[in-house]
Structures are given as C-alpha cells and as structure tokens.
Amino acid sequence: MTFSKDSAPQGAATSIVVNCGQLVTVAGPSRPRMGAELLDLGIRNDAAMLIADGRIAAIDSYAEIKALAPADAEIINAQGRTVMPGFVDAHTHLLFGGNRLGDFEQRVAGRTYQEIAASGGGIASTLGYTRKASEDDLIAIGQRHAEWFLRGGTTTIEAKSGYGLSVESELKILSALRSLQLQVPMRIVPTLLAAHTVPPEFRADREAYIALITEQIIPAVCEEKLAAYCDIFCDDHAFTVAEARQLLGHAKRSGLELRMHVEQFRSDGGAKLAAELGAVTADHLECMSVDDMPALKAAGVQPVLLPASVFALGRSEYPNARAMIEAGLAPVIATDFNPGSSPTASMPFIITLAALYMKMLPAESVVASTINAAASLNLAHDIGSLEAGKKADFVIHEFDDYRELAYFIATPSRPRVFVSGQEVC
C-alpha cells in the first residue's frame, strides 16, 4: 500500500453495500454508551447500505435501497460477511524515531519499566531518536504506521506528541501529524503531550520545564492550531498530581480540552484530578480504586483502557473494566501504540485482551472501540456507527459473526477497509 497526497478520501460516487451477513450498525444516540447500551450493536441481517458523497444515505433491505439508488451505482459485495464501523483508536503515540528493542530485551530478562527508564531507556531513549529525525522522516514513519492501523480496520486515531519534549521538537511532531493527515486516508486527531516526562536537561529544574510548556509550547500550539487536546503523564516517575493540576489548568484556560494518563503504576489521586478538572478522558487506570469511579461518572470522564500496555510489560494488573461498567462509566478501549510499552496497532488484538483479561463481552468491546471512542474525540456525530448522515467509514471483515474478532487470537486477516466510502485497504 502506497500513500500520497491524493490518498485522503474526498467523497466517492454513489455505491451500495450488498449481501451483508451481519451489518453491525451500533446505531443509537451520538454520545457515549454505558450499562446495557454496551450490548446493543444494532445488528441488521441481510440489509444493504447506500452511500453517496462519502456518507451513508440509507440502510434498509436491498430492494428498498436499490429503488433509491441510481442505475449506475457501484455494487460492493460483502459476500455474507460482517460489516462494521471502522475502529476508532483513541490513544496512540503514532510518531516516534527509532525503536526500543533494547528495552524489550531487558524486560524479557526481568527488568521493570521503571528500572529501564532510570538507566536511560524508556521515553528518554525515544526522545533522542525523535529529536534527530526531520519532519519528513517522521511523516515517512507515520505513513508506515498508518498502513498497520488501516490493515486492522482502524479508520480514525488520536495521535499524541510527547517524544520531543522541547519547543522545536514538539511542534515538529504536531506539524508532521498535520502534514500526514493530507497523505493518508485515515482521520488523525492530534494531542499535545509535552508533559510525557521531564527531559534530561531539566531533571534538576522541573519547574523550569513546566514553565517551558505553559509559557512557550502551549501558546505556540494554540496559535498554530496544531492540537485539539492536551495530555499529561501523571504517575510514578512522570508528573505529580500537583504539577498536573498546574499544567492542565493552564492548558484548559488556553482552550485545549484535556486527556490524562493516570494511575498506570500506582493510585495517587490522578483519577480524582481528572474528575476535578473535567478531563474528557482518564487513560490507563490499572491501579484506580473503585471508590474513585463515582467521581469520574459524575464529571462525565470516559475511561480509556489500554490492555496491551499491561500485556506487553508482562504485568498482571489489568483495569477493572467490569467495575467501571457497573459504576455507569462509558469505557473506551485503545491500543496505546508506542515503541516501549505497547508496540501494536491491532484493535482486534485489543478486543481479545479485553475479553480474556478485563472480562468485557465482545459486544461491549465493539462499542468501546467505535462509538464510545468517537465520543471521546467529540466525533460521535460523524463517525463510530453506521447510520444515515454519518461518514461511510466501515470495514468488511473476513468472518460472519462479530464475536470472531475476540475469538481468533492475533489471526492474520485481510478486511476490506473503507473511509468516506472509498476502499483504502
């Protein structure tokens, strides 16, 4: 697959998707789903879908759709297979230089994430490679990564900066994301993560780095409209709750919405801060106390659960998804694609992990990776389900039952992937 500046779909001619086995519409309100709503996939059997100008015009029986469509409409034959919305991956670190193969070997040999970071590995290692990379280098890397996401059926991602940690490098990453959006078909939502960790040159003066973010990076990002969100890693070996309150308060006043990495390695009040600040999402939450869940519910914070980062680090403490669902939260699941703790772009694999280790039913995971993820990016009005008026972002899978996404573990597949009605993979 080769991408170019003409790769981004601009809307296609009229077409009809026919011979759908299960048409998993996930139809319903354009907001986060919770409770029993997580089990309602709006499945239509033997239905057809009419697409015009890149959007879904109607879903009905083939006879009804055929009567609405022009005679020259393109026919897309789903061959009795499952048709679903494209996945929305609401937590990725798409652009980075180099890799962390050395970290991986050290983890296999028994060293912890924190021990590797303390010895110069981890985020600091990727920092060096990314700072050296040019914007064109990062765009080329992003094209390769985008292909991986599309192959798995992901049509929209959130993408964070965070491997530059300087004014120049953070802006370079976000600028590369803007350019990349013009060259790949999937949708990219940018997030500023300058507060990923404290870079080596500021370790002796953390306050100076926070000042750099608030006084230089955030204003520049807002002026150039390079990001929709601001994120922070509030956890062990990263930023404290007090630092996060200061930095994110400034970001919010500057007009950025908030997302937060919290309580991945310890329970330290990060989830409560997400509720206090009205963050859109609280991500990770492996160590969150059940007692903090009502606060997230009251504040409308969506939990973004990242089981692959638990799996890849060889840990056993997965987020308590069942308790979150019982507390009325609207969960999202995502890959956390990154070079260190989660080198996977596969949403089907995430759905398997969610089933096996977080005890989420396949239907719950489908909702969490489509409409709920879209809602966390303020895009539920446009994507995340297959309904009239929404973008025709959909996937024709190789199976005839959506539960096979979780059942066949890490099985190579060749889904047909459509963005705005155009086949891109």
VEXDREN-2710 file (C-alpha; in Angstrom, 1 decimal):
% VEXDREN-2710
k/r/px/py/pz
1/MET/0.0/0.0/0.0
2/THR/1.5/3.4/-1.1
3/PHE/0.0/6.7/0.2
4/SER/0.3/10.0/-1.5
5/LYS/-1.2/13.5/-1.1
6/ASP/-4.2/12.2/-3.0
7/SER/-4.8/9.4/-0.6
8/ALA/-7.2/11.2/1.7
9/PRO/-10.7/10.3/0.5
10/GLN/-12.7/13.3/-0.8
11/GLY/-16.0/11.5/-1.1
12/ALA/-17.0/8.8/-3.6
13/ALA/-19.7/8.3/-6.2
14/THR/-22.9/6.5/-5.1
15/SER/-22.4/2.9/-4.1
16/ILE/-24.4/0.1/-2.5
17/VAL/-23.0/-2.4/0.0
18/VAL/-25.0/-5.6/-0.5
19/ASN/-25.0/-9.2/0.7
20/CYS/-24.1/-8.2/4.3
21/GLY/-24.3/-11.0/6.7
22/GLN/-24.3/-9.1/10.0
23/LEU/-24.5/-5.4/9.5
24/VAL/-23.3/-4.2/12.9
25/THR/-24.6/-0.6/12.9
26/VAL/-24.0/0.3/16.5
27/ALA/-26.9/2.7/15.8
28/GLY/-28.2/4.9/18.7
29/PRO/-27.6/8.2/20.4
30/SER/-24.5/10.2/19.4
31/ARG/-23.0/10.1/22.8
32/PRO/-21.0/7.7/25.0
33/ARG/-22.9/4.4/25.7
34/MET/-23.0/2.8/29.1
35/GLY/-24.6/0.0/31.0
36/ALA/-27.0/-2.2/28.9
37/GLU/-26.4/0.1/25.9
38/LEU/-22.9/-1.5/25.6
39/LEU/-24.6/-4.7/24.5
40/ASP/-26.8/-3.2/21.8
41/LEU/-25.0/-3.4/18.5
42/GLY/-28.0/-2.6/16.3
43/ILE/-27.3/-5.7/14.1
44/ARG/-29.2/-5.8/10.8
45/ASN/-29.3/-9.1/9.0
46/ASP/-29.3/-9.2/5.2
47/ALA/-29.5/-5.4/5.0
48/ALA/-27.9/-3.1/2.4
49/MET/-26.2/0.3/2.8
50/LEU/-26.5/3.2/0.4
51/ILE/-23.5/5.5/0.2
52/ALA/-23.5/8.9/-1.5
53/ASP/-20.8/11.6/-1.5
54/GLY/-18.8/9.7/1.2
55/ARG/-21.7/9.4/3.6
56/ILE/-24.3/6.8/4.5
57/ALA/-27.5/7.8/2.8
58/ALA/-29.7/4.9/4.0
59/ILE/-29.7/1.4/5.5
60/ASP/-32.6/-0.9/4.5
61/SER/-33.4/-4.1/2.6
62/TYR/-31.7/-4.4/-0.7
63/ALA/-35.0/-4.0/-2.5
64/GLU/-35.6/-0.6/-0.8
65/ILE/-32.0/0.5/-1.3
66/LYS/-32.0/-0.4/-5.0
67/ALA/-35.1/1.6/-5.5
68/LEU/-33.3/4.7/-4.1
69/ALA/-30.0/4.3/-5.9
70/PRO/-29.2/5.5/-9.4
71/ALA/-28.8/2.7/-12.0
72/ASP/-25.0/3.2/-12.3
73/ALA/-24.4/2.9/-8.5
74/GLU/-21.3/0.8/-7.8
75/ILE/-22.1/-2.5/-6.1
76/ILE/-19.9/-3.5/-3.2
77/ASN/-20.5/-7.2/-2.4
78/ALA/-19.9/-8.1/1.3
79/GLN/-20.2/-11.8/0.4
80/GLY/-22.2/-12.6/3.5
81/ARG/-19.6/-11.3/5.8
82/THR/-19.8/-9.0/8.9
83/VAL/-19.8/-5.3/8.1
84/MET/-18.9/-2.9/11.0
85/PRO/-17.9/0.7/11.6
86/GLY/-14.2/1.4/11.3
87/PHE/-12.4/1.2/14.6
88/VAL/-11.6/4.5/16.4
89/ASP/-8.4/4.2/18.3
90/ALA/-8.5/7.0/20.9
91/HIS/-5.0/6.6/22.4
92/THR/-1.9/6.3/20.2
93/HIS/1.6/7.6/20.0
94/LEU/1.8/7.4/16.3
95/LEU/5.1/9.3/15.5
96/PHE/8.5/8.4/17.1
97/GLY/12.0/7.9/15.9
98/GLY/13.9/4.6/16.4
99/ASN/12.7/1.7/18.4
100/ARG/13.1/0.2/21.9
101/LEU/14.3/-3.3/21.1
102/GLY/16.9/-3.0/23.9
103/ASP/14.2/-2.1/26.4
104/PHE/12.2/-5.1/25.2
105/GLU/15.1/-7.5/25.7
106/GLN/15.7/-6.0/29.2
107/ARG/12.1/-6.6/30.2
108/VAL/12.3/-10.2/29.0
109/ALA/15.4/-10.5/31.1
110/GLY/13.4/-9.3/34.2
111/ARG/14.0/-5.6/34.5
112/THR/11.0/-3.4/35.2
113/TYR/9.7/-0.4/33.2
114/GLN/10.9/1.9/36.0
115/GLU/14.3/0.3/36.2
116/ILE/14.8/0.7/32.4
117/ALA/13.7/4.3/32.5
118/ALA/16.1/5.1/35.4
119/SER/19.0/3.7/33.4
120/GLY/18.4/5.9/30.4
121/GLY/16.0/3.7/28.5
122/GLY/12.2/4.2/28.1
123/ILE/10.9/7.6/26.9
124/ALA/14.3/9.2/27.2
125/SER/15.7/6.7/24.7
126/THR/13.0/7.5/22.1
127/LEU/13.5/11.2/22.8
128/GLY/17.0/11.1/21.3
129/TYR/15.9/9.4/18.1
130/THR/12.9/11.6/17.6
131/ARG/14.7/14.9/18.2
132/LYS/17.2/13.9/15.5
133/ALA/14.5/12.9/13.0
134/SER/13.4/15.6/10.5
135/GLU/9.8/16.4/9.9
136/ASP/10.0/14.5/6.6
137/ASP/11.5/11.5/8.4
138/LEU/8.5/11.5/10.9
139/ILE/6.0/11.7/8.0
140/ALA/7.5/8.7/6.4
141/ILE/7.4/6.8/9.7
142/GLY/3.8/7.9/10.1
143/GLN/2.9/6.5/6.7
144/ARG/4.2/3.1/7.6
145/HIS/2.4/3.1/10.9
146/ALA/-0.8/4.3/9.3
147/GLU/-0.8/1.3/7.0
148/TRP/-0.6/-1.0/10.0
149/PHE/-3.7/0.6/11.6
150/LEU/-5.7/0.5/8.3
151/ARG/-4.9/-3.2/7.8
152/GLY/-6.6/-3.9/11.1
153/GLY/-9.7/-1.9/10.3
154/THR/-8.9/1.3/12.1
155/THR/-10.1/4.4/10.3
156/THR/-9.6/7.1/12.9
157/ILE/-6.9/7.6/15.5
158/GLU/-6.0/10.1/18.2
159/ALA/-2.2/10.7/18.0
160/LYS/-0.1/12.3/20.7
161/SER/3.2/14.2/20.6
162/GLY/5.5/13.6/23.6
163/TYR/8.7/12.3/22.2
164/GLY/10.2/15.7/21.5
165/LEU/9.9/17.5/24.9
166/SER/11.3/20.8/23.6
167/VAL/9.5/23.6/21.8
168/GLU/11.1/22.8/18.5
169/SER/10.6/19.0/18.6
170/GLU/7.0/19.1/20.0
171/LEU/6.0/21.5/17.3
172/LYS/7.8/19.3/14.7
173/ILE/5.8/16.2/15.7
174/LEU/2.5/18.0/15.6
175/SER/3.3/19.7/12.3
176/ALA/4.2/16.3/10.9
177/LEU/0.9/15.0/12.0
178/ARG/-0.9/17.8/10.2
179/SER/1.1/17.0/7.0
180/LEU/0.5/13.3/7.4
181/GLN/-3.3/13.8/7.5
182/LEU/-3.1/15.1/3.9
183/GLN/-1.2/12.0/2.8
184/VAL/-3.0/9.1/4.5
185/PRO/-6.7/8.1/4.3
186/MET/-7.4/7.6/8.0
187/ARG/-8.5/10.5/10.2
188/ILE/-6.0/11.8/12.8
189/VAL/-6.9/13.8/15.9
190/PRO/-3.8/15.5/17.4
191/THR/-3.0/15.8/21.1
192/LEU/-0.2/17.7/22.8
193/LEU/1.8/15.5/25.2
194/ALA/4.7/17.7/26.0
195/ALA/4.2/16.6/29.7
196/HIS/5.2/13.0/28.9
197/THR/8.2/13.0/31.2
198/VAL/10.8/15.6/32.3
199/PRO/13.6/15.6/29.7
200/PRO/17.2/15.0/30.9
201/GLU/18.2/18.7/30.5
202/PHE/15.5/19.7/33.0
203/ARG/15.8/17.0/35.6
204/ALA/17.4/19.4/38.1
205/ASP/14.7/22.0/37.5
206/ARG/11.3/20.5/36.9
207/GLU/9.6/23.9/37.5
208/ALA/11.5/25.3/34.5
209/TYR/10.3/22.6/32.2
210/ILE/6.7/23.1/33.3
211/ALA/7.2/26.8/32.7
212/LEU/8.5/26.0/29.2
213/ILE/5.3/24.0/28.5
214/THR/2.9/26.6/29.8
215/GLU/4.7/29.8/28.6
216/GLN/6.1/28.6/25.2
217/ILE/4.8/25.2/23.9
218/ILE/1.1/25.6/24.7
219/PRO/0.8/29.1/23.3
220/ALA/2.6/28.1/20.1
221/VAL/0.4/25.0/19.7
222/CYS/-2.7/27.1/20.2
223/GLU/-1.6/29.9/17.9
224/GLU/-0.9/27.4/15.1
225/LYS/-3.9/25.2/15.9
226/LEU/-1.8/22.1/16.0
227/ALA/-3.7/20.1/18.6
228/ALA/-7.2/19.7/19.9
229/TYR/-6.2/18.2/23.3
230/CYS/-3.5/18.5/26.0
231/ASP/-2.4/15.3/27.8
232/ILE/-0.1/14.6/30.7
233/PHE/1.5/11.5/32.2
234/CYS/0.5/11.8/35.8
235/ASP/2.1/8.8/37.5
236/ASP/5.1/7.3/39.1
237/HIS/8.4/8.6/37.5
238/ALA/6.5/11.2/35.5
239/PHE/4.5/14.2/36.8
240/THR/2.9/14.7/40.2
241/VAL/-0.8/15.5/40.8
242/ALA/0.1/19.0/41.9
243/GLU/2.2/19.5/38.7
244/ALA/-0.6/18.1/36.6
245/ARG/-3.2/20.4/38.2
246/GLN/-1.0/23.5/37.4
247/LEU/-0.1/22.5/33.9
248/LEU/-3.5/21.3/32.8
249/GLY/-5.3/24.2/34.4
250/HIS/-3.2/26.5/32.1
251/ALA/-4.0/24.3/29.1
252/LYS/-7.7/24.4/29.8
253/ARG/-7.6/28.2/30.1
254/SER/-5.8/28.3/26.8
255/GLY/-8.7/26.5/25.1
256/LEU/-7.4/22.9/24.9
257/GLU/-9.5/20.0/26.1
258/LEU/-7.9/17.6/28.5
259/ARG/-6.9/13.9/28.4
260/MET/-4.8/12.3/31.1
261/HIS/-2.5/9.3/31.6
262/VAL/-3.3/8.4/35.2
263/GLU/-2.8/5.6/37.7
264/GLN/-1.0/3.2/35.4
265/PHE/1.5/2.1/38.1
266/ARG/0.0/3.4/41.3
267/SER/-3.1/5.0/42.8
268/ASP/-2.0/8.6/43.6
269/GLY/-5.1/10.8/43.0
270/GLY/-4.7/11.1/39.3
271/ALA/-8.2/9.8/38.6
272/LYS/-9.7/12.3/41.1
273/LEU/-7.8/15.1/39.4
274/ALA/-9.3/14.1/36.0
275/ALA/-12.7/14.4/37.5
276/GLU/-11.9/17.7/39.2
277/LEU/-10.6/19.3/36.0
278/GLY/-13.3/17.9/33.8
279/ALA/-11.0/15.9/31.6
280/VAL/-12.5/14.3/28.6
281/THR/-10.7/11.0/29.3
282/ALA/-8.7/9.3/32.0
283/ASP/-6.4/6.8/30.4
284/HIS/-4.8/3.6/31.8
285/LEU/-6.4/3.3/35.2
286/GLU/-4.9/-0.1/36.0
287/CYS/-4.5/1.0/39.7
288/MET/-7.6/3.1/40.1
289/SER/-9.6/2.5/43.3
290/VAL/-13.3/1.5/42.8
291/ASP/-14.1/4.3/45.2
292/ASP/-12.9/6.9/42.6
293/MET/-15.3/5.7/39.9
294/PRO/-18.4/7.7/41.0
295/ALA/-16.3/10.9/40.7
296/LEU/-15.5/10.1/37.1
297/LYS/-19.1/9.2/36.4
298/ALA/-20.3/12.5/37.9
299/ALA/-17.8/14.5/35.9
300/GLY/-18.5/12.7/32.6
301/VAL/-14.9/11.4/32.3
302/GLN/-14.6/8.4/29.9
303/PRO/-12.1/5.8/31.0
304/VAL/-9.7/4.8/28.1
305/LEU/-8.4/1.3/28.9
306/LEU/-5.2/0.0/27.4
307/PRO/-4.8/-3.7/28.0
308/ALA/-1.9/-4.2/25.5
309/SER/0.4/-2.0/27.6
310/VAL/-0.3/-4.3/30.6
311/PHE/0.3/-7.4/28.4
312/ALA/3.5/-6.1/26.7
313/LEU/5.0/-5.1/30.0
314/GLY/4.4/-8.5/31.4
315/ARG/2.2/-7.2/34.2
316/SER/-1.0/-8.8/35.6
317/GLU/-2.9/-5.8/36.9
318/TYR/-5.5/-5.0/34.2
319/PRO/-8.0/-2.2/34.5
320/ASN/-11.2/-3.3/36.4
321/ALA/-13.5/-2.9/33.4
322/ARG/-16.4/-4.8/34.9
323/ALA/-16.5/-2.5/38.0
324/MET/-16.3/0.6/35.7
325/ILE/-19.2/-0.7/33.6
326/GLU/-21.2/-1.4/36.8
327/ALA/-20.5/2.1/38.0
328/GLY/-22.1/3.5/34.9
329/LEU/-18.9/4.6/33.1
330/ALA/-18.7/4.7/29.3
331/PRO/-15.5/2.7/28.6
332/VAL/-13.2/3.1/25.6
333/ILE/-10.5/0.6/24.6
334/ALA/-7.4/1.6/22.6
335/THR/-4.1/0.3/21.5
336/ASP/-1.7/2.7/23.3
337/PHE/0.5/2.1/20.2
338/ASN/4.0/3.2/21.2
339/PRO/7.6/2.0/20.9
340/GLY/8.0/1.0/24.5
341/SER/5.1/-0.4/26.4
342/SER/2.6/-1.3/23.6
343/PRO/4.1/-1.9/20.1
344/THR/0.8/-3.0/18.5
345/ALA/-1.6/-1.2/16.1
346/SER/-4.2/-4.0/16.1
347/MET/-7.6/-3.2/17.5
348/PRO/-8.8/-6.9/17.0
349/PHE/-5.9/-7.9/19.4
350/ILE/-7.1/-5.3/21.9
351/ILE/-10.6/-6.8/21.7
352/THR/-9.2/-10.2/22.5
353/LEU/-7.2/-8.9/25.5
354/ALA/-10.3/-7.0/26.8
355/ALA/-12.3/-10.3/26.7
356/LEU/-9.7/-12.5/28.3
357/TYR/-8.2/-10.2/30.9
358/MET/-10.8/-7.5/31.5
359/LYS/-13.9/-9.8/31.0
360/MET/-15.5/-7.4/28.6
361/LEU/-18.0/-9.2/26.3
362/PRO/-17.3/-8.8/22.6
363/ALA/-20.3/-6.5/22.1
364/GLU/-19.0/-4.2/24.9
365/SER/-15.6/-4.1/23.2
366/VAL/-17.1/-3.2/19.8
367/VAL/-19.0/-0.3/21.3
368/ALA/-15.9/0.7/23.3
369/SER/-13.8/0.8/20.1
370/THR/-16.3/2.5/17.9
371/ILE/-19.0/4.9/19.1
372/ASN/-17.6/5.4/22.6
373/ALA/-14.1/6.1/21.3
374/ALA/-15.6/8.5/18.7
375/ALA/-17.4/10.3/21.5
376/SER/-14.2/10.7/23.5
377/LEU/-12.8/12.6/20.4
378/ASN/-16.0/14.7/20.0
379/LEU/-16.7/12.9/16.8
380/ALA/-19.7/10.7/17.6
381/HIS/-22.0/12.9/15.5
382/ASP/-19.9/11.9/12.4
383/ILE/-18.3/8.5/12.9
384/GLY/-18.4/5.5/15.2
385/SER/-21.6/3.9/13.9
386/LEU/-23.2/3.1/10.6
387/GLU/-26.2/5.5/10.3
388/ALA/-27.7/7.8/7.7
389/GLY/-25.8/11.0/7.6
390/LYS/-22.5/9.7/9.1
391/LYS/-19.3/9.2/7.3
392/ALA/-19.1/5.9/5.4
393/ASP/-16.1/4.6/7.4
394/PHE/-16.7/0.9/7.5
395/VAL/-14.9/-2.5/7.4
396/ILE/-16.0/-5.7/5.7
397/HIS/-14.4/-8.4/7.8
398/GLU/-13.4/-11.9/6.8
399/PHE/-15.9/-13.6/9.1
400/ASP/-19.7/-13.8/9.5
401/ASP/-20.0/-13.2/13.3
402/TYR/-18.6/-10.1/15.1
403/ARG/-17.6/-12.3/18.1
404/GLU/-14.8/-13.8/16.0
405/LEU/-12.9/-10.6/16.5
406/ALA/-12.2/-11.7/20.0
407/TYR/-12.2/-15.4/19.4
408/PHE/-9.5/-15.8/16.8
409/ILE/-6.4/-14.5/18.6
410/ALA/-3.9/-12.5/16.6
411/THR/-5.0/-14.2/13.4
412/PRO/-3.8/-12.6/10.1
413/SER/-6.8/-11.2/8.2
414/ARG/-7.5/-9.1/5.1
415/PRO/-10.5/-7.0/5.9
416/ARG/-11.7/-4.6/3.2
417/VAL/-11.5/-1.1/4.7
418/PHE/-13.4/2.0/3.5
419/VAL/-13.0/5.6/4.5
420/SER/-15.7/8.1/3.4
421/GLY/-17.0/5.4/1.0
422/GLN/-13.7/4.7/-0.7
423/GLU/-11.8/1.4/-0.4
424/VAL/-8.4/2.2/1.1
425/CYS/-7.1/-1.2/2.1
END
